[in-house]
Amino acid sequence: MMYDQMKILLMIDQHAVHERIRYENLLRRYKAQNEGGLLSVNLRNPLAVEFPTQMCNLLLCHKMLLRKYGISLGSLRKNTLLIRAIPQCLVTRNDYCKSEKILPRIYSLLNDILANRNAANHTSILPLTIRNAIASEACHGNHQWQTHKYYFLKVYT
C-alpha cells in the first residue's frame, strides 16, 4: 500500500477484528430491545439480598438509573432488597437459577453503577461489569466467567 509516497505494510489481527465486530453487534442487540436501556431478564426466583443501610438507601434512590442498566429491584424489608431482573448479558444458560454464580456479578455491577453515578457522562458509558460480560461473550461465543468468591460491597457517600 502506498501513502504519500511511502510504502506501508498493514497487519490486521483477524481474531481481534472479528471479536470487535461481535462485541458491537452484541451491544447493539442488548440495547436495541429496551429503548436505550439494557435488555434484562426476569429471574425465576427473585433474589433477596441484604445490604448495609446506606447502600440500600442509595440503591432505592437510584432505581431509575439501575433500570437503565437492566436491574429491577424493590424493597422487601429493612435493608433487604428483592432483585427481580438483571441484565441479560450477565446470565448464561448454565447458571440462570444459580444465585451463587449470579450474585458476584450483581454486586460488581451495583458497585460500578454507584461508583460512577455522579460522573457527567455516566449515561453514555457502560459499567465495566457490563462491558466485560459482553466482551467475554464476543470473544468466547458465550460467557467464560472466572469464579471469584468475593462478596463485598463498597459504601458510597
N, C-alpha and C positions, 0 to 999 in steps of 0.2 A: 504494500500500500504506500502511496506517496502522499505526503502532506507538506506543502510549502517547500518543495524541492528536497525534502528529507525522506529517507526510507524508514518506514515504521513497521514493526512487527507486533501485531496484536495477539495476545494469548488470552483465551477465554476459557474459564473453568465451566464446562457444560453442566456439571452437577450443581454448582453454585447458581448458575443462571436458572436451571430448572427448579431448584429449591425456591428461589426468589419469586418466580412466576407462580408456583404453587402457593406460596405464602400470600401473595397479593390476591389470588383467586379465593383462597380460604377466607381471608379477611373480608373481602367483598361479600362472600356468601354469609358469613356470620353477622355482618352489619345490614345487609340488604333486606332481610326479612323482618326487621324490627325498627323501622323509621329512624335510623341513625344510632340507635342503641344496639347492644349486642344481643344476638339470639340466645334465649335462655331455655332451660329445660326444667320442668317441674319435677321435683324429687318425689318418688313414690312414697317415701316415708320422710316427711319434713324433719329436719334436724333441730333439736332443742339444744342450744348452746348457751352456757353461762359465761358472761363477760364481767369484767370489773365495771362498777357503776359508771365511771366517767366514759369508758369506751362504749358501753351500752347506750348512754345518752347521745354520744356523738353519732353512733350508727343510726339511731332513730331520727336524729335531726337531719341526717343526710340521706334519707330513704330515696329521694328522687335521683340523687347522684348515683346511688348504688343500683337503682333500677336501670339507669342508662348502661351500666356495665353488666346487666343480666342478673342481678341479685334481688330477690324479693324476700323481705323479712317482715316480721311483726313481733310485737311484744307478747310473750307468753305469761310471764310473771316477773317479779322484780329481778333485774339483772339477767334474765333468761330470754333470749330471742329465739323465735322459730324461723328457721331458714327454709323457705318453700321452693325457691328456684335459684339456680346458679347458671353461669354462662355455659353454653353447650360445649364450648371448646375445652372446658376443664374436666369433662366426663368422657370416659371410654366405655365401650361395650362391657368390658370385663369388670369394671368397678362401679357400675351405675348405682348399685344398692349398698356398697360397702363404705360406710361412713368413715372408717379408719383410713381409707385411701383418699377420700374427698376432703375431709376436714383440714389437713395441712394446706391444701390448695386454696380453700376458702379463707383460712387465716392469712395466708400470704397475700391474697387479693385484697382483703379488707385492710390490711396494713398498708399496701401500696396505695389504695384509694384515699385512705385517711391521711397518709403522709403527704400526698400531693393535692389535697382538696383545696388549698388556698393558692395554688400556682395559677398564674394568669392564663396559661394555656392548657389547664387540666382537661378541658373538654375536647381538645384535639389530639392529645397524646394518650395512647392506651397504657394502662398499667403494665409494668414489667411482667407480672404473672401471666397476663393475657397474651402479651407478645411472645413470651417463651413457650406457652402452650401451643399457639398457632405455628410458631417456628418449628417446634418439635414434630408436629403433625405434618408440616410441609416437608421436613427432612426425612422422616421415617415412614410416612404414609399413615401412621396412627401415632397415638401418644406413647412416648417412651419416658415415663416419669422415673426419676430417681426417688427412691423412698427414703426420705429423711424423717426421723422421728423427733420432730420439734413441734411443740405446741405452746408457743409463746405469743403474746400479743404486746405490742408496744402501746404505751399510753400516750396520747397526744393531748396537748392543751390548746 
